[in-house]
Amino acid sequence: MSESPVIREYPEVPLPTKKTLARRQNIAIQAVKFAGSALNIMMMVIKGHDKD
């Protein structure tokens, strides 16, 4: 049985800029994104339960 190739490096992939990395690692931005995502999911649940 032959093993499937494992890709360990992606030389063609562009690396994120310092600004992008800073935004990804910023706790305040992550908290706002989390709150928005949680609110979005909660709204979907509420709308799903409103069926009369």
C-alpha positions, 0 to 999 in steps of 0.5 A: 500500500502506497502512502499519500503525499503529505504537503508540509510547505506552501511556497506559493502562498502569500504571507500575511502582512504585519498589519494583518497579523496584528489584527488577527492577534488583537484581543479587542478585535477578536472580542468584537468579532466573537460578540458579533458572531454570537449575536448572529447565531442567537438571532438565528435561533430566536427567529427559528423559535418564533414560528407560530 
